[in-house]
């Protein structure tokens, strides 16, 4: 990986991803294996006027030891200084960057899954204020990836290097263009055109079918498709994901009927799941089977009632650069942007036309937006997927055929 290419990538995340404003702070979460890119991002942030950059290390191998030696009460402890950091983050309008932990997931001791559930739930409750600010797009945030040796071998084979993986990532990140920032602006305009088309249809439901899927998902009258670049309350745009290919909405959590099967591996509570078949009735998962991961799904569904309902439905064309690579990246950021997906757990208020008026869980559920401590994406797209939209005037429109949008 060349220094100038990494600097170009870091500048893209700082300028386009979080759209950093001068004299604002930046919080970066990274694993040890991708710290090199956190350093690049920190330097780029300071070049572009950041007041302060704080890097937090998320080490899953150290966490595995903590899970081994601590009881459930100890695992729910979070130090007060992190609460103070969250307070300053929210009060002073910081930006948040998370580097996907692709290296750490391949380099840690076995996690005690029962204790991990306790830890993850407590951590999510502890950070509720910051998470809500980010999910409502009240502050800028961006999830990105960084190539590493272990991840390169997982994706490309045992002889692959991080340089090989970065070459694969460059066209996906549009770093192979003359001006990546301008290229992402063009991508944003494409996604906006697709959103506009879908929103003008006034859809009442989506019917997804394939050889392994037959699911109808209801949409409330306030549901609207968003994606790509998002807009902050002050009118500034930012990219929550780089790369991004999806347009998505928040469905009516009480209306999902049928079954759907995942098409890519997904990590849930630190464990892999594969070929999961969810059966929905009355908006809830009432039955599930999995080629891998049944036990962790049982723990996931025990966290709260909202984990059994859909909080997001996202549409992704199979001709996207990520899908066309033909690779499974084992990164939720890349894999969810290669494939249509649903999320079990919390919905996004920003994907409701009245979302800015909803201040608590009761109001969200009254607006038919799912609430939960969790939000986990499950990829369900394939070249065999067909989606038919049913409009409120009862007209039916083919939205996707053979995994490809039926419109531009």
C-alpha atoms as one frame of an Amber mdcrd trajectory, in Angstrom:
protein
   0.000   0.000   0.000   1.521   3.283  -1.081   1.624   6.189   1.348  -0.070
   8.551  -1.106  -2.930   6.079  -1.662  -3.484   5.598   2.062  -3.444   9.368
   2.570  -5.966   9.773  -0.247  -8.178   7.175   1.422  -7.855   8.841   4.835
  -8.680  12.231   3.315 -11.777  10.689   1.717 -13.040   9.424   5.081 -12.340
  12.753   6.817 -13.650  15.066   4.086 -16.488  12.997   2.642 -17.209  10.375
   5.286 -17.611  12.607   8.334 -17.334  15.959   6.517 -15.142  17.250   9.349
 -15.644  20.856  10.400 -12.763  22.897  11.782 -12.274  22.917  15.550 -14.412
  19.786  16.058 -13.292  16.596  17.797 -13.055  13.128  16.255 -13.453   9.777
  18.033 -11.946   6.746  16.252 -12.541   3.121  17.265 -10.082   0.563  15.919
  -8.641  -2.852  16.592  -4.907  -3.312  17.043  -4.520  -4.810  13.566  -5.864
  -1.679  11.873  -4.271   0.892  14.158  -1.995   1.939  11.284  -5.027   3.344
   9.482  -6.398   4.983  12.651  -3.070   6.824  12.778  -3.508   7.922   9.143
  -7.039   9.101   9.891  -5.845  11.013  12.958  -3.201  12.841  10.957  -5.691
  13.591   8.173  -8.157  14.939  10.734  -5.554  17.312  12.153  -4.564  18.409
   8.631  -8.181  19.367   8.039  -8.650  21.320  11.248  -9.726  18.891  13.988
  -9.527  20.279  17.508  -8.719  16.883  19.036  -8.606  13.229  17.971  -9.192
  10.386  20.435  -8.406   6.822  19.330  -9.970   3.981  21.325  -8.619   0.434
  20.983 -11.041  -2.476  20.738  -9.017  -5.632  21.404 -11.084  -8.820  21.171
  -8.254 -11.017  22.473  -8.050  -8.980  25.676 -11.856  -9.093  25.841 -11.739
 -12.904  25.617  -9.558 -12.943  28.754 -11.911 -10.566  30.541 -14.837 -12.832
  29.719 -12.914 -15.811  31.124 -12.024 -14.312  34.485 -14.909 -11.963  35.323
 -18.391 -12.792  36.502 -21.516 -11.277  34.978 -21.652  -8.419  37.490 -18.076
  -7.389  36.728 -18.720  -7.568  32.973 -21.436  -4.931  33.255 -18.973  -2.367
  34.621 -18.006   0.568  32.392 -15.716   3.307  33.762 -17.045   6.808  34.370
 -14.442   8.433  32.111 -16.089   6.753  29.097 -19.434   8.244  30.118 -17.712
  11.644  30.340 -16.256  11.087  26.856 -19.715  10.263  25.505 -21.079  13.427
  27.128 -18.415  15.628  25.551 -18.861  13.821  22.226 -22.586  14.649  22.176
 -22.369  18.119  23.722 -19.532  19.378  21.525 -20.659  17.788  18.252 -17.786
  15.407  17.622 -17.556  12.996  14.686 -17.227   9.215  15.015 -15.234   6.816
  12.826 -15.231   3.056  13.302 -12.758   0.853  11.445 -14.352  -2.556  10.962
 -12.572  -5.110  13.166 -11.736  -7.507  10.340  -8.279  -8.338  11.754  -9.428
  -8.753  15.369 -12.156 -11.231  14.479  -9.434 -13.536  13.132  -6.970 -13.097
  15.986  -8.499 -13.729  19.393  -9.060 -16.510  21.884 -12.492 -18.115  21.996
 -15.188 -15.864  23.433 -17.510 -17.143  26.138 -20.759 -16.525  24.263 -23.059
 -16.372  27.276 -20.854 -13.814  28.985 -20.339 -11.919  25.705 -24.088 -11.360
  25.528 -24.020  -9.830  29.032 -21.027  -7.653  28.135 -22.420  -6.476  24.784
 -25.835  -5.640  26.232 -24.351  -3.646  29.121 -22.005  -1.787  26.762 -24.883
  -0.874  24.456 -27.013   0.433  27.359 -24.043   2.409  28.716 -23.510   4.177
  25.360 -27.208   4.773  24.664 -26.946   8.583  24.437 -24.162   8.496  21.832
 -25.751   5.652  19.873 -29.090   7.477  19.659 -27.383  10.643  18.405 -25.663
   8.640  15.680 -28.678   6.525  14.657 -30.740   9.705  14.309 -27.965  11.261
  12.192 -27.667  14.186  14.580 -23.871  13.860  14.483 -21.604  12.675  11.641
 -20.220   9.145  11.635 -18.564   6.781   9.204 -17.747   3.074   9.201 -14.817
   2.074   6.988 -12.373  -0.804   6.454  -8.603  -1.180   6.370  -6.674  -4.008
   4.738  -4.695  -6.332   6.992  -2.717  -9.577   6.500  -5.154 -11.939   8.239
  -8.174 -10.485   6.490  -6.366 -10.625   3.134  -5.710 -14.348   3.601  -9.303
 -14.999   4.634 -10.722 -13.235   1.567  -8.138 -14.017  -1.122  -6.261 -17.115
   0.070  -3.239 -18.030   2.162  -0.676 -16.429  -0.148  -2.442 -13.068  -0.316
  -1.048  -9.928   1.299  -2.683  -6.746   2.537  -1.381  -5.065  -0.633  -3.321
  -7.589  -2.727  -6.480  -6.868  -0.738  -6.032  -3.115  -1.015  -5.884  -3.482
  -4.803  -9.274  -5.223  -4.628 -10.641  -2.484  -2.378  -9.467   0.455  -4.518
 -12.216   0.252  -7.194 -14.813  -0.522  -4.506 -13.773   2.661  -2.669 -13.504
   4.577  -5.986  -9.854   5.268  -5.178  -8.996   4.250  -8.744 -10.668   7.418
 -10.089  -8.998  10.762 -10.745 -11.054  12.407  -7.996 -12.535   9.968  -5.422
 -14.436  12.743  -3.632 -16.170  13.793  -6.867 -16.792  10.133  -7.747 -18.594
   9.590  -4.429 -20.692  12.683  -5.092 -21.790  11.083  -8.381 -22.576   7.841
  -6.541 -24.663   9.809  -4.043 -26.691  11.346  -6.889 -27.384   7.875  -8.344
 -28.658   6.629  -4.989 -30.805   9.751  -4.594 -32.446   9.093  -7.985 -33.284
   5.555  -6.897 -34.672   6.757  -3.565 -36.804   9.382  -5.275 -38.317   6.819
  -7.636 -39.218   4.436  -4.807 -40.609   7.170  -2.565 -42.834   8.510  -5.350
 -44.430   5.053  -5.704 -45.898   5.345  -2.172 -45.203   1.698  -1.412 -47.357
  -0.245   1.040 -45.262  -3.437   1.076 -42.367  -5.319  -0.501 -42.605  -8.950
  -1.593 -39.228 -10.722  -1.776 -38.993 -14.097  -3.542 -36.223 -16.498  -4.545
 -35.817 -20.290  -4.370 -35.133 -19.875  -0.618 -37.244 -16.813   0.220 -40.894
 -15.790   0.176 -41.387 -12.833   2.505 -43.731  -9.853   2.511 -42.628  -6.814
   4.526 -45.084  -4.040   5.297 -44.226  -0.350   5.088 -45.942   2.423   7.034
 -47.187   5.557   5.270 -44.233   7.448   6.798 -41.543   5.086   5.500 -39.105
   6.679   3.089 -36.047   5.302   1.341 -32.744   6.952   2.176 -29.085   5.985
   1.797 -25.728   7.055   0.446 -25.041  10.494   1.822 -27.127  11.556   4.807
 -27.942  15.047   6.039 -27.272  16.508   9.482 -29.664  18.913  11.222 -27.514
  21.847  10.061 -27.803  20.754   6.422 -24.313  19.290   6.035 -24.015  15.929
   4.299 -21.906  12.956   5.366 -21.503   9.259   4.488 -22.271   6.825   7.350
 -20.688   4.039   5.288 -17.793   4.173   2.864 -18.196   2.294   0.642 -21.977
   2.336   0.303 -24.330   0.947  -2.327 -27.596   0.580  -0.394 -30.867   2.422
  -0.240 -32.957   1.466   2.764 -36.030   2.207   4.801 -37.570   1.452   8.196
 -40.479  -0.986   7.757 -43.598  -1.498   9.825 -42.130  -3.835  12.466 -45.521
  -5.524  13.005 -45.961  -6.631   9.376 -43.686  -9.374   8.111 -45.084 -12.673
   6.859 -43.267 -15.632   5.320 -39.679 -16.832   5.326 -36.280 -15.555   4.224
 -32.833 -17.173   4.010 -29.479 -15.477   4.470 -27.005 -15.650   1.588 -23.759
 -14.506   3.232 -22.112 -15.257   6.597 -22.889 -12.816   9.422 -21.305 -12.444
  12.848 -23.792 -12.221  15.719 -22.455 -11.513  19.221 -18.977 -12.435  18.030
 -19.939 -15.793  16.457 -20.506 -16.759  12.837 -23.917 -17.590  11.404 -24.549
 -19.052   7.967 -27.586 -19.973   5.851 -30.096 -18.861   8.462 -33.757 -19.350
   7.593 -36.075 -17.019   9.483 -39.826 -17.614   9.547 -41.944 -14.538  10.325
 -45.520 -14.311  11.506 -47.194 -11.128  12.679 -43.915  -9.258  12.249 -41.861
 -11.546  14.516 -39.436 -14.409  14.028 -41.364 -17.449  15.203 -38.968 -20.111
  13.932 -35.400 -20.296  12.667 -32.855 -22.839  11.485 -29.210 -22.354  10.552
 -26.394 -24.252   8.909 -24.204 -22.542  11.521 -24.958 -20.359  14.547 -28.270
 -21.567  15.996 -26.996 -21.268  19.574 -25.834 -17.671  19.237 -29.137 -16.729
  17.603 -30.936 -18.114  20.638 -28.890 -15.795  22.846 -29.455 -12.882  20.464
 -33.238 -13.303  20.570 -33.130 -13.405  24.383 -31.681  -9.873  24.637 -35.017
  -8.108  24.127 -38.290  -8.473  22.239 -37.160  -6.127  19.461 -34.514  -8.556
  18.203 -37.302 -10.694  16.728 -38.612  -7.946  14.412 -37.241  -6.154  11.366
 -35.816  -2.658  11.805 -34.446  -2.146   8.277 -34.910  -3.387   4.726 -32.131
  -2.400   2.306 -31.946  -2.823  -1.458 -28.608  -3.341  -3.195 -28.072  -4.073
  -6.893 -26.060  -7.205  -7.724 -24.096  -5.134 -10.264 -22.472  -3.064  -7.506
 -18.632  -3.141  -7.513 -18.636  -5.177  -4.294 -21.039  -7.795  -5.654 -19.204
  -7.949  -8.979 -15.977  -8.826  -7.172 -17.556 -12.224  -6.449 -15.938 -12.238
  -3.008 -17.302 -12.808   0.462 -15.466 -10.269   2.617 -16.675 -11.377   6.062
 -17.046  -7.660   6.801 -20.559  -6.472   7.522 -19.764  -3.121   5.893 -18.730
  -4.642   2.581 -21.056  -7.649   2.540 -24.166  -5.603   3.376 -23.289  -3.296
   0.475 -22.981  -6.265  -1.858 -26.420  -7.659  -1.164 -29.977  -6.798  -0.242
 -30.398  -7.238   3.490 -32.715  -6.986   6.437 -31.745  -5.940   9.953 -33.225
  -7.456  13.054 -33.457  -4.967  15.894 -33.641  -1.185  16.057 -35.006   0.791
  13.143 -33.717   4.158  11.918 -36.029   7.088  12.795 -34.342   9.041   9.987
 -36.001   6.692   7.475 -39.446   7.915   8.573 -40.853  11.207   7.317 -41.917
  12.054  10.866 -38.777  10.605  12.489 -37.465  13.932  13.805 -40.618  14.270
  15.926 -40.094  10.947  17.735 -38.190  11.304  21.000 -38.591   7.995  22.857
 -39.217   4.279  22.333 -42.962   4.555  22.923 -43.302   7.159  20.186 -41.107
   5.121  17.864 -43.219   1.995  18.296 -46.415   3.993  17.834 -44.877   5.132
  14.540 -44.274   1.433  13.717 -40.477   1.751  14.054 -38.876  -1.195  15.817
 -36.910  -0.565  19.021 -34.147  -2.742  20.454 -30.701  -2.603  22.007 -29.439
  -4.479  18.945 -29.247  -3.909  15.190 -27.766  -6.776  13.154 -27.797  -6.935
   9.350 -28.458 -10.234   7.571 -27.682 -10.421   3.857 -30.474 -11.983   1.801
 -29.763 -10.823  -1.751 -28.797 -13.031  -4.683 -28.923 -13.155  -8.467 -32.215
 -15.040  -8.062 -33.964 -12.444  -5.905 -37.108 -10.732  -7.174 -38.829  -7.869
  -5.366 -42.321  -6.632  -6.172 -43.565  -3.434  -4.599 -47.236  -3.012  -3.806
 -48.338   0.619  -3.924 -51.033   2.164  -1.746 -53.240   2.429  -4.842 -52.919
  -1.417  -5.099 -50.733  -1.257  -8.206 -47.816  -3.722  -8.243 -44.410  -2.742
  -9.607 -41.365  -4.945 -10.214 -38.507  -3.253  -8.379 -35.827  -5.908  -8.720
 -35.446  -8.876 -11.059 -32.604 -11.392 -10.853 -31.006  -9.220  -8.183 -30.869
  -6.142 -10.438 -32.938  -2.980 -10.142 -35.696  -2.764 -12.747 -35.146   1.007
 -12.889 -32.141   3.355 -12.977
